[in-house]
């Protein structure tokens, strides 16, 4: 059994998963910041 393609696939898969997770986390973080910014702006306008 040749384990090199499995190792390459595993490294690529883990790398891709980490990249997707950080990408998804980045989008979630960005949306959360935008929402927080909107709330701050609307509360400061009411005062």
Secondary structure, DSSP 8 states (H G I E B T S, - for coil): ---HHHHHHHHHHHHHHHHHHHHHHHHHHHHHHHHHHHHHHHHHHH-
